[in-house]
Amino acid sequence: MNNKYWIFDKSQKELEEYCAAKGFKKYNAEQIMRWIYSCRLFDFSKMTDIPKPLRENLAGNFNASLSEIVDTQYETDAGGSSKKYLIKFRDGGTAESVLINYKKRKTLCLSSQIGCRMGCAYCETSGMGFTRNLTSGEIISQILTVENDTGDAVTNIVFMGMGEPLDNIGEVEKSLDIISNDKFIGIAPRKITVSTCGLLNVLNSLNFNEYRYKIAVSLNASDNTTRSMLMPVNKKFPIENLAALINGKKPSIHNKTTIEYVLIKGINDGIENAVKLIKMFSPAKVKFNLIPLNKEQNSIHLKNFERPDDAAVDNFKSKLAKAGFTVTVRFSKARSINGGCGQLKAKTINS
């Protein structure tokens, strides 16, 4: 591993402190970050409005190289295209990111960890176990690396890749400060979604009611017995406590909490489950995103689960919609390349 500091891991405050400690001006930090994140210039020697001694100092102490794309897979359909990236970081660790081109949106699904420790039974990522958290720089580098590959700017960000974002909240928040800053990467908070399995302690610490990014909560069941079987986190943060937090949020037409619900045949896809959800939530507070189970053909981790048929999905959706809820069905893009929700495993792809 290169022993220089990786510039992408530095927050603006940290870079200001570094500049001041070396005898330079604090405002030089913002200049450096503008060159990197706004201009996408990674050569310190070409940052012309920065003093030459600082440029030389940066070149001697910092690395600004992008992460490596190990492999890609590509899928097209009538609505657009998807490209899955296997990205390698400086220590050799890998994570997967998925770029989804649909209509005018270019949405990048980011990973926040290598693996995951939440143990959700329906998710391939949990089957690989947990290796480590990603740094803020590794999170940001997924954006920069993908944009460098495509030549196009990402318009939307979803933290729905490998890992539980709130289990690595410090680095995720640090990355978001740069991603959403209009002086740097400049993706507006309303176009950024953070998905979580429902870590209530972290949601409360973030001031859930005022959080400026969109929140999507993976619920996936309408009772504690089923949810605890699918999602071990429910044993610590039961469904009624999660529902109370969500229902306590001030109503917002433009920023309802999204309830993500993976539909699994014979487990949680019955009309009785939809009825319980209707009683649990208010259409003024939440909207539903139904996700028919994504499963690899030869999956070992998901061997006991099956994808519901289209009729069951339609019936579930109709029941919620008739009760006044906004409901979408995510027939996940990139399923054929194992890039759909719950399919990411960061294994090397054999082309």
N, C-alpha and C positions, 0 to 999 in steps of 0.2 A: 504494500500500500504506500502511496506517495505520502511522505511525512509533512508536506506543506499543509497549511490550513486550506480547507475547501471553501471558497468564497460564498457558495450558495448556502452554507450552514450558518452564516452570520446574519443576525438581525441588523436593522439600521442602528439601533442603540449600541450593539456590540461593536459595530464597525466605527461608530463615532468614538467610542472609548478607545479603540485601537489607534485611530488617527491622532487623538489627543495625546495618548501615551507616547507616541512616536514624534511628537512635536509639530503635528500638522493641525489643520483646522477641522472642527467637528463637521462643518458643512461639506467637507470633502467626501464624507461617507455617502451622502445623498447623491453627489455627482457620480461616484463610482457605481452606485446601484442603478442610477438612471442609464448609464452606459450599458450595463449588463442586462437589465430587465426590460428597459424600454427600447434601447437601440440594438440589443442582442449582439453586443460587441464583447468578446471574451479575451481580447488581447490588451493587456494593461498599457502597453507601450503606445497604443493608438488613442488613448483617452486624452485628447489634446488640451482640454481645459483644466487638467489636474497637474500640479507641479511635477516636474521631472523627477525630483528626488522621491516623491511619493510613488510615482509609477514604478520606479526601480525597486523601491521597498516592497511594493505589492508583488511584483514579478518574482522577487526572491523569496517571498514568504507565503504566497497564496497560489492555489491551483484553481483555474477557472474552466477546466475541461468538462464537457458534458458526459453524462453516463453513456454506457455502450449498449447499443441495440444488438442483442444476441440473435434474435430471430423474430419473424413476424408471420402472421397469417391474415388472410384477407377474405372478406365475404361481401358479396353484392346481392341486393334484392331490389324489388320494384321501388321501394321507398328511399333507397340510398345505399350506403356501404359501411362496413365496419372493419377495423384493422386492429388486431391484437399484437401487442409488443411484449417481448420478453426482454427486460432491461436489467443489465448487470451493473452493480455499484462497485465502488473502489475496493471493497474487501472481498469481492467475488460473489456476494449475495445477490440473489435475483428476485424480482417481483414482476407481476404482469400489470399492464395498463391497456385499456381498450378505448380506441377513438371511434365514435359513432357519428357518421355524417348523415343527417336526416333533415330534409328540407333545407332551411337556412342555418340550422344549428350544427355546430361541431362540438360535440360533448365528449369530454375526456373523463373516463372513469379511473380514478386514482387509487393506488394502494397506500395504506398507512403503516403496514407491518409486513414482515416476511412470515407468512403463516398467520395463525390466529389461536388464541387460547380460550375462546368462548365456548368451543365444543358443540356448536349447533349441528344437529343430526342431519339436516337436509343440505348442508353446505360442503362442497368438495374442499374448500380451503381449510376448514377445521380438521379434515382428515389428514392433512400434512403436518399438523401440530404447529407449535409456535417456535420460531427461531429468534427473532428480535424485532424491536421497533425500528422504523425508518426515521432518519433524522429529517429535520425540516428541509435541508438541502436536497436530500434524496426524494422527498415529496415534490419539491419545486422542480427538480431536474427532470422528472417525468414529463412535465409540461414543456420545458425548454427542448428536451430531446425529441419529443414527438413533433413539435412545431418545426424544429430544424429539419426533421425528416420530410415533412409534408410541404413545408413552405407556406403553410396557412396558419392563421391565428385560431386558437381554441376560443369558443364563445361561451361555453358552459362547463362547469366542473361538478362532478359528483364523487364524493368520497364513498364509493360503493365497491371498491376493489378488494384486494386482500387485506384482512385485518379489521379490527374494531377501532374506528377513529377515536372514540372517547377513551379507549384504553391507552392511547398515546396522545392525550389531549394537549400536552405542553408543546410537542413538536408540530402537531396539526395546527394549533393556534398560531404558532410562530410562522409557519408557512403561509397561513391565511393572511397575516398582516402584510405580506409582500404580494401575494396573489391578488388581493382585493384593492391594494393601494393604486390609485389612478396615476401616480407618478411612475409606477413600476410595471407590473404585469397588467394591472387594471381591469380585472374581471369583477363586475359589480356583485356585491353580496347577494342580490336577488337572483343571480345566476349561478349561485354556489349552493349545493345541497350536501349536508353532512348526515350520513346514515348511521344509525346506532341500534344495537340490540336492546337498548334501554337501561343504560347505567345511570340510575337515578341520582346517585351521589354526585356524579359529574354534571349531569343536566342541571341539578340545583345550583352547583357552584358556578355554572355559566350564566345564571339568571335566565332560565329557559323562557320566561315570559317576554324578555326583551332581546333575546338573541337575534343578531342581525342577519345571520345566514339561515337558509331554509333547513328545517329538520325533518328527517324521515325516520320513523320508528318501525323497526321490524317487530311485528306482533305475532303473526303466524298461528294464532290459536285464539279461542274465545273462552277458555277456561284454564285454570292453573294446572290441572293434571296433564292436559295435552301439551301446554306450553312448556312445562318443566321437562317433559319427555323430549321435546324438540329442541329446547333452548335451556340448558342448565342454569343460565343466569336468572331465570324466573324464580328459582328457589331462594335467591337473595333479594330479588326485586319483583315481588309477585304482581300479577296482572292488574289487580285492583288499585295498587299504588301507582302503577304506571298510568292507568286510565285517569286516576285522580289528578295527576300532574298535568296531563294533556287537557283534561276538561277544565282545569283551573286557568288555562291560558286565555288572555283576552281575545275575543273573536276578531278575526282579520280576514277579509275577503281575499286579500292578495297574498297572505302568508299563513294559510291553514297548515296544521301539522299533517304530514302525509303518513298514513298508516300503511306500511308495506305488509302484504299478506301472501306468503307463498302457499299456493293451493296444492295439497297432496292428496291423492286419491284415497278415499276411505278413512282419512285421518282428520282432516279439518275442512273438507269441501262440501259438507252437507248444509242444507237450508237451515237446519237448527243452529248451526254455527253463525250463519249470517244474522239470524234473529237475535242471538246473544250480542253480536256486535252492534246492532241497531239500538239495543237497550243500553249499551255501554257508552256510546259516544253521541255527540250532537253534530248534525250536518253543518252547523255554524262554526265548529271548531276543527273538524278533520275532513280529509278526503282520503279515499282508498285507492291504492295501487295494487291490483291483484296480479300475482306472478305465478302462472302455472309452472310447476316444478321443472327446473332444468337439470337434466341427468345425462351423463355420458352413457353410451350404450353398454359399456363394460364396467361401469362403476362398481367398485367394491364397497366404498363408504356409504353409498345410497342404495344398496342392494335391496333393502326392505321397503323402499318407497317407489311409488309410480306416479306419473303425471296424469291428472284427471282428463277426461274427455272434454271436448269443446262444449257439449251440452251442459255438463256440470258447471263449467266456468261461466257460461252464459246465464244459467239460473242463479248462481251466486251473485253475479253482477246485477242482474235485474232486481233481485230482492233488495239489495242495498240502494240501488238507484230509485226504486219506488218509494223508499223511505226518505228520499230527499238528499242523499249523499252524492257528491261528485265521485264517480268511479271510473278508473281507467284500467285496462288490462295490458300488462307489459308482456307481450309476446316477444321475449328478449331478442334483441339484435345479437348477432355474433354467436348464436347457439351452435352453428355448424362448425365453428372453430373453437368451441369450448370457451367462449368469451362472455357467455351470458351470466346473469345474476347467479352467484353461488358456484360457478364452474372454475374459477381461477385457482390454479395450483402451482404456478411458477416452475413447471418442469420444462426442461429443454425440449423444443419441438423438433421432431425429425421430419425434415422436408422430403 
